[in-house]
């Protein structure tokens, strides 16, 4: 894949949609391309997080540990990002991501991402996109909890 194509792909990710193309070129250049076979973990819940993955192709399940085993909480397909929280926060992975088909991805390391965030405009846009994602996730969680309460009553 050409650098220009990787920049176009990154632009389709909401976090990077309004980022200057020169900054996206820097990010794409600093990223590495990785491949996973079906049923391979991109990362595991509880592991330290130092990178995110932009899926170029394929699909993966998002899984969380539960007392009676793993629970699938979502799935992702090409043109999306996973593991992005660790780009802004130090901490451990909150879920496991396992490929369900062969996956091609761009691996974005925290250091490369931090260099792009030097630009205040980039920081503002990325923060806005993260806040919107957090709002959507919180709303989904609230709806799920409300549904569970109705089932109990």
Residue frames relative to the residue before (quaternion, step in Angstrom):
aa qw qx qy qz dx dy dz
X 1.0000 0.0000 0.0000 0.0000 0.00 0.00 0.00
X 0.4276 -0.7087 0.5082 0.2381 3.55 -0.94 0.92
X 0.6462 -0.5238 0.3919 0.3931 3.55 -1.22 0.54
X 0.6297 0.5453 -0.3283 0.4453 3.59 0.98 -0.84
X 0.6616 0.4976 -0.3014 0.4731 3.60 0.99 -0.83
X 0.6381 0.5175 -0.3306 0.4645 3.59 1.01 -0.75
X 0.6222 0.5255 -0.3343 0.4742 3.59 1.05 -0.75
X 0.6508 0.5059 -0.3177 0.4687 3.62 0.93 -0.84
X 0.6366 0.5166 -0.3250 0.4714 3.57 1.02 -0.76
X 0.6549 0.5096 -0.3165 0.4595 3.60 0.86 -0.91
X 0.6322 0.5470 -0.3343 0.4352 3.59 1.01 -0.76
X 0.6357 0.5300 -0.3291 0.4547 3.63 1.14 -0.51
X 0.5864 0.5407 -0.3728 0.4741 3.59 1.27 -0.24
X 0.5287 -0.6760 0.3959 0.3267 3.65 -0.65 1.03
X 0.6257 0.5571 -0.3487 0.4202 3.61 0.98 -0.73
X 0.7822 0.3356 -0.1503 0.5029 3.57 1.08 -0.70
X 0.3734 0.7884 -0.4448 0.2030 3.60 1.28 -0.10
X 0.7932 0.2898 -0.1486 0.5146 3.60 0.94 -0.80
X 0.4270 0.6960 -0.4668 0.3396 3.57 1.25 0.30
X 0.5868 -0.5969 0.4313 0.3366 3.55 -1.05 0.86
X 0.5557 -0.6438 0.4114 0.3279 3.62 -0.87 0.91
X 0.6142 0.5447 -0.3598 0.4434 3.62 1.04 -0.64
X 0.6518 0.4963 -0.3106 0.4821 3.59 1.03 -0.78
X 0.6445 0.5137 -0.3233 0.4650 3.57 1.04 -0.76
X 0.6004 0.5452 -0.3577 0.4629 3.59 1.08 -0.65
X 0.6355 0.5250 -0.3189 0.4678 3.55 0.99 -0.87
X 0.6721 0.4944 -0.2917 0.4677 3.57 0.92 -0.92
X 0.6616 0.5002 -0.3061 0.4673 3.59 0.92 -0.88
X 0.6529 0.5201 -0.3131 0.4529 3.58 0.96 -0.86
X 0.7116 0.4517 -0.2517 0.4756 3.59 1.02 -0.82
X 0.5876 0.5734 -0.3657 0.4384 3.60 1.26 -0.23
X 0.2611 -0.7442 0.5854 0.1882 3.54 -1.23 0.39
X 0.4161 -0.6874 0.5393 0.2521 3.53 -1.15 0.67
X 0.0375 -0.8023 0.5954 -0.0196 3.57 -0.88 1.00
X 0.2064 -0.7689 0.5962 0.1039 3.56 -1.22 0.58
X 0.0822 -0.7742 0.6267 0.0341 3.53 -1.14 0.73
X 0.4088 -0.6643 0.5655 0.2680 3.54 -1.12 0.71
X 0.6564 -0.4648 0.3901 0.4482 3.57 -1.26 0.17
X 0.8340 0.2004 -0.1863 0.4791 3.55 -1.16 0.79
X 0.5155 0.5953 -0.4416 0.4299 3.59 1.11 0.70
X 0.4315 -0.7009 0.5049 0.2599 3.58 -1.04 0.77
X 0.3476 -0.6840 0.6007 0.2249 3.53 -1.04 0.87
X 0.7471 -0.1887 0.1046 0.6288 3.55 1.16 -0.76
X 0.3795 -0.7410 0.5281 0.1671 3.54 -1.29 0.53
X 0.5765 -0.5888 0.4498 0.3446 3.55 -1.06 0.82
X 0.7777 0.3162 -0.2546 0.4800 3.56 -0.90 0.98
X 0.5784 0.5712 -0.3824 0.4393 3.59 1.22 -0.35
X 0.5720 -0.5580 0.4645 0.3817 3.56 -1.23 0.46
X 0.2647 -0.7762 0.5542 0.1423 3.56 -0.99 0.82
X 0.0412 0.8149 -0.5757 0.0531 3.57 -0.73 1.05
X 0.7811 0.1981 -0.1262 0.5785 3.59 1.26 0.11
X 0.2642 -0.7090 0.6249 0.1924 3.51 -1.40 0.23
X 0.2924 -0.7527 0.5678 0.1600 3.55 -1.27 0.37
X 0.1851 -0.7315 0.6460 0.1156 3.55 -0.98 0.93
X 0.3105 -0.7698 0.5293 0.1755 3.57 -0.52 1.18
X 0.2590 -0.7615 0.5809 0.1250 3.54 -0.79 1.09
X 0.7763 -0.0920 0.0869 0.6175 3.55 1.08 -0.80
X 0.6827 0.4751 -0.3645 0.4189 3.52 -1.28 0.41
X 0.2899 -0.7400 0.5782 0.1844 3.53 -1.34 -0.10
X 0.0949 -0.7880 0.6079 0.0228 3.53 -1.26 0.52
X 0.3948 -0.6859 0.5606 0.2440 3.53 -1.27 0.52
X 0.2792 -0.6975 0.6312 0.1929 3.52 -1.24 0.62
X 0.0520 -0.8318 0.5498 -0.0561 3.55 -0.59 1.21
X 0.1195 -0.7696 0.6213 0.0854 3.56 -1.17 0.64
X 0.5138 -0.6239 0.5000 0.3110 3.50 -1.18 0.71
X 0.0164 -0.7654 0.6432 -0.0107 3.57 -1.05 0.84
X 0.6945 -0.4837 0.3126 0.4313 3.61 -1.16 0.38
X 0.7768 0.3034 -0.1731 0.5240 3.60 1.04 -0.72
X 0.7898 -0.2800 0.1354 0.5286 3.61 1.09 0.68
X 0.6978 -0.4447 0.3448 0.4431 3.54 -1.30 -0.22
X 0.1639 -0.7600 0.6236 0.0819 3.52 -1.15 0.76
X 0.3600 -0.7170 0.5553 0.2190 3.57 -0.87 0.97
X 0.1076 -0.8186 0.5629 0.0374 3.56 -0.69 1.09
X 0.8077 -0.0764 0.0386 0.5833 3.56 1.25 -0.08
X 0.2039 -0.7461 0.6099 0.1725 3.51 -1.33 -0.05
X 0.1916 -0.7708 0.6006 0.0923 3.53 -1.22 0.60
X 0.1535 -0.7675 0.6178 0.0752 3.53 -1.23 0.60
X 0.7907 -0.3275 0.2294 0.4635 3.55 -1.33 0.01
X 0.8059 0.2619 -0.2353 0.4760 3.55 -1.25 0.61
X 0.6312 0.4558 -0.3909 0.4909 3.57 0.90 0.89
X 0.3620 -0.7158 0.5556 0.2188 3.55 -1.30 0.28
X 0.0679 -0.7718 0.6310 0.0399 3.57 -1.11 0.75
X 0.7791 0.3247 -0.2491 0.4748 3.55 -1.14 0.66
X 0.3767 0.7880 -0.4322 0.2245 3.56 1.29 0.19
X 0.5485 0.6288 -0.4064 0.3722 3.60 1.11 -0.53
X 0.6569 0.5318 -0.3178 0.4297 3.58 0.99 -0.79
X 0.5444 0.6090 -0.4136 0.4021 3.61 1.19 -0.24
X 0.7595 0.3423 -0.1843 0.5215 3.58 1.15 -0.60
X 0.7781 0.2846 -0.1400 0.5421 3.59 1.13 -0.55
X 0.3728 -0.6554 0.5930 0.2826 3.53 -1.16 0.58
X 0.4107 0.6995 -0.5093 0.2875 3.55 -0.93 0.78
X 0.5797 -0.5796 0.4490 0.3555 3.50 -1.34 -0.19
X 0.6339 -0.5236 0.4134 0.3912 3.53 -1.29 0.39
X 0.3382 -0.7612 0.5237 0.1789 3.56 -0.91 0.94
X 0.7812 0.1317 -0.0828 0.6046 3.59 1.28 -0.16
X 0.4254 -0.6372 0.5698 0.2973 3.52 -1.39 0.19
X 0.1242 -0.7539 0.6373 0.1003 3.58 -1.09 0.70
X 0.0123 -0.8039 0.5913 -0.0625 3.55 -0.67 1.21
X 0.4658 -0.6906 0.4822 0.2714 3.56 -0.85 1.00
X 0.2452 -0.7481 0.5972 0.1534 3.55 -1.13 0.72
X 0.7299 0.1538 -0.1191 0.6553 3.55 1.37 -0.31
X 0.6550 -0.4414 0.3667 0.4916 3.61 -1.16 0.02
X 0.1530 -0.8004 0.5786 0.0336 3.57 -0.96 0.96
X 0.1216 -0.7140 0.6844 0.0843 3.52 -1.18 0.81
X 0.0588 0.8174 -0.5672 0.0817 3.58 -0.84 0.95
X 0.3696 -0.6431 0.6080 0.2832 3.49 -1.39 0.28
X 0.2320 -0.7615 0.5928 0.1219 3.56 -0.80 1.03
X 0.1117 -0.7966 0.5938 0.0177 3.56 -0.61 1.21
X 0.2440 -0.7888 0.5511 0.1206 3.57 -0.52 1.18
X 0.6572 -0.5455 0.3715 0.3640 3.51 -1.22 0.67
X 0.6435 0.5372 -0.3338 0.4312 3.62 0.91 -0.84
X 0.6681 0.4880 -0.3004 0.4746 3.59 0.90 -0.90
X 0.6454 0.5208 -0.3143 0.4620 3.57 0.98 -0.85
X 0.6400 0.5374 -0.3190 0.4469 3.59 0.99 -0.85
X 0.6366 0.5292 -0.3305 0.4533 3.59 1.02 -0.73
X 0.6435 0.5028 -0.3183 0.4814 3.58 1.07 -0.67
X 0.6581 0.5328 -0.3031 0.4371 3.60 1.09 -0.71
X 0.4258 0.6989 -0.4720 0.3277 3.61 1.23 -0.06
X 0.6447 0.4991 -0.3041 0.4928 3.57 1.11 -0.70
X 0.4390 -0.7228 0.4623 0.2666 3.65 -0.59 1.10
X 0.6213 0.5446 -0.3479 0.4431 3.60 1.04 -0.66
X 0.6333 0.5116 -0.3185 0.4856 3.56 1.05 -0.78
X 0.6424 0.5294 -0.3218 0.4511 3.57 0.91 -0.93
X 0.6533 0.5183 -0.3099 0.4567 3.59 0.93 -0.90
X 0.6915 0.4801 -0.2845 0.4588 3.61 0.85 -0.95
X 0.6603 0.4935 -0.3108 0.4732 3.58 0.93 -0.85
X 0.6424 0.5174 -0.3216 0.4650 3.59 0.97 -0.83
X 0.6358 0.5260 -0.3250 0.4620 3.59 0.99 -0.84
X 0.6767 0.4889 -0.2941 0.4653 3.59 0.89 -0.93
X 0.6333 0.5143 -0.3320 0.4735 3.60 1.01 -0.77
X 0.6518 0.5171 -0.3157 0.4562 3.60 0.95 -0.87
X 0.6451 0.5097 -0.3224 0.4692 3.59 0.98 -0.80
X 0.6468 0.5073 -0.3165 0.4734 3.59 0.98 -0.81
X 0.6390 0.5184 -0.3232 0.4675 3.59 0.98 -0.83
X 0.6401 0.5236 -0.3217 0.4612 3.58 0.98 -0.82
X 0.6590 0.4961 -0.3103 0.4726 3.61 0.92 -0.88
X 0.6649 0.5068 -0.3068 0.4548 3.58 0.91 -0.91
X 0.6543 0.5070 -0.3089 0.4685 3.58 0.96 -0.87
X 0.6409 0.5181 -0.3223 0.4658 3.60 0.98 -0.79
X 0.6454 0.5088 -0.3166 0.4736 3.59 0.98 -0.83
X 0.6459 0.5154 -0.3149 0.4670 3.58 0.98 -0.84
X 0.6405 0.5213 -0.3216 0.4631 3.60 0.96 -0.83
X 0.6584 0.4979 -0.3112 0.4709 3.60 0.95 -0.85
X 0.6406 0.5217 -0.3222 0.4623 3.58 1.00 -0.81
X 0.6667 0.4963 -0.3010 0.4675 3.58 0.90 -0.90
X 0.6362 0.5229 -0.3305 0.4610 3.59 0.98 -0.82
X 0.6493 0.5128 -0.3097 0.4684 3.59 0.99 -0.79
X 0.6490 0.5074 -0.3182 0.4691 3.58 1.01 -0.77
X 0.6326 0.5252 -0.3373 0.4585 3.59 1.02 -0.77
X 0.6434 0.5191 -0.3258 0.4588 3.60 1.00 -0.79
X 0.6426 0.5210 -0.3254 0.4580 3.59 1.04 -0.72
X 0.6626 0.5090 -0.3021 0.4588 3.59 1.05 -0.77
X 0.7031 0.4782 -0.2729 0.4501 3.59 0.97 -0.84
